[in-house]
Amino acid sequence: MASTTPALNPTVADVTRRIRQRSAERRALYESRMADQHRRGVHRGELSCGNLAHGFAACGETDKNSLKLMNSANLGIISAYNDMLSAHQPLETFPETIKAAARAMGSTAQFAGGVPAMCDGVTQGQPGMELSLFSRDVIAMATAVGLSHNMFDAALYLGVCDKIVPGLFIAAARFGHLPAMFVPAGPMPSGLPNKEKARIRQLFAEGKASREDLLEAESASYHSPGTCTFYGTANSNQLMMEMMGLHLPGTSFVNPGTEMREALTRYATEQAVRNTEPGGDYRPFYKQIDERAIVNAIVGLLASGGSTNHTLHLVAMAAAAGLTITWEDFTDLSAVTPSLMQVYPNGQADINHFQAAGGMSYLFRELLGAGLIHGDIPTVFGTNLTAYTQEPFLEEGKLTWREGPEKSLDEDVLRGVKEPFAPTGGLTVVDGNLGRGVIKVSAVKPEHRVVEAPIRIFEDQNDLKGAFEAGDLDRDVIAVVRFQGPKANGMPELHKLTPYLGVLQDRGYKVALVTDGRMSGASGKVPAAIHISPEALDGGPLAKLKNGDIVRLDADSGSLEVKIDAHEWAERELRVGDLDHYHVGLGRELFGGFRHLAMRGEEGAGVFGGFEADDLARQEGQIHDEDA
């Protein structure tokens, strides 16, 4: 365990302080509401006999007797299990493991509810992707339904992938009086090397590989139960949960189906019992997760070259806990956070290589030692975060933790802060007369980070493939894909475009993407200014652009400009997009209300509003009305 805690980096301290200050009123209201819910207690003790009988009717006699006594913990299990998706298939057996471990502690556990889990890898480039971002908020609501029976002293959240963990986190924050334990499933073993997979994808885009070749390569990459092994949103989720102390130390990247994974799931249950009020060490979510934990998540994301999706998700997650964060917070932290990992798409290694090179314990050691994260936050482990320099081991079948490596075991994958892959985190805000967005450059070579070229506009991502195949894009070009924001069509990922743009870049052309949509957590070597806000449908300036306009994207200076006379630009009318084909089919018509309610990207692109911030604004408005 780290013996001393160095002084916090001044920028990290400053960003943390300003989050605390800007969030002071809403955070106080949030904490007050959670404390009030805690005072009201678990209603299981106040239920009528009929209510309680319904609550444990399906339990065995042992569990029924425990629940009748009211003096032991009852854990609620929320799971994203389904057996179509590799990342969530291992969760099938977790509830029985959890129930058995709880009984061994003299407590109980009940399956409170399942939440949907869709896979962006399956829906990428398909109409179903337009439900993906909104599924985050559906998951939060489904979790609330599961926990609404108020039978539980703590909750275990079982989920892995892109929108699932952020949705579970949002719900955990709104049930913040309950202790929360996030329980991962782990990555699948390594398959086809990432470099080879990318090569075959690009050959297919050029028509030089068959569909059978492509399917064989993809099947060799995604080949067994477990999370995809590249470093996209799913694995970024796991890293961030551990950075916030919501996982046990070293649990994020242990493969499923192993003795270690089973032991960690049992221990997570035991620790969840200890963290309850009946367990004697009450650790509610709302006292554990504050602005320090959120800053730790951002720094971990930046140091690891994680997913750009979290410039949306973390904003929404923080808001659910009464905290306001901005894209400037990401940019400022990125400027002082060194890049310590190179895992595909930022390198050729996968997440299993990262684990073998030293994994989370080494990453914690380096970030804590440099004063880049807060070590003093409480964790589900029952310690502060300095204990997370340890990693789990099995000794004669018993789980224990020992200090992890002090040096990286593979510096091509994982490095220390003194010799990083890059001095900054590689994520920044771009701003200019085309709006505001974010860009991830950790996988973009320096010579590709500034692009000035005529634009080609697309209002459906599928049209870009046709233009590429016709040779219309064989030139310096910035592809503008607009009407892809949350209000327009749910803000789908546009990762399908990456192979085509990558081919153009390899042919020697200056190429970039500008969009009000998203890119995958696998954003790669082509510069992409994404999440442009306001979106085209919301009066954003992307709707003014015309084919052939000259746009300059400068990731180094953080600027995004159309090169046009200011007067002419002001006089241009906004185009109205034809969006009807986005709104019907595969359930998209069910999400019309979500599209209507969606907030801007910089506000998290969610449908819930600002929680306590909205309440405070209404109160302020009422006061002003009364004064008037």
Secondary structure, DSSP 8 states (H G I E B T S, - for coil): --S------HHHHHHHHHHHHHTHHHHHHHHHHHHHHHHH--GGGG--HHHHHHHHTTS-HHHHHHHHH--S-EEEEEE---SSSTTTGGGGGHHHHHHHHHHHTT-EEEEEEE-----HHHHTTSGGGGGHHHHHHHHHHHHHHHHTT---SEEEEE--STTHHHHHHHHHHHTTTS-EEEE---B----S-HHHHHHHHHHHHTT-S-HHHHHHHHHHHS-SSSB-SSSSHHHHHHHHHHHTT-S-TT-TT--TTSHHHHHHHHHHHHHHHHTSTTTT----HHHH-SHHHHHHHHHHHHHHT--TTHHHHHHHHHHHTT----HHHHHHHHHH--B-B-BTTSSSB-HHHHHHHTHHHHHHHHHHHTT-S-S--B-TTSSBGGGGGEEEEEETTEEEEEE--SS-S-TTTB--TTS-SBSS-SEEEEEETTEEEEEE-TTS-GGGSEEEEEEEEESSTHHHHHHHHTTTT-SSEEEEE-S-SHHHH---B-GGGHHHHHHHHHTT--EEEEESSB--TT--SS-EEEEEES-GGGT-GGGG--TT-EEEEETTTTEEEE-S-HHHHHH--------GGGSSSTTGGGGHHHHHH---GGGTS-SSTTTHHHHHHHHHHHHHHHH-
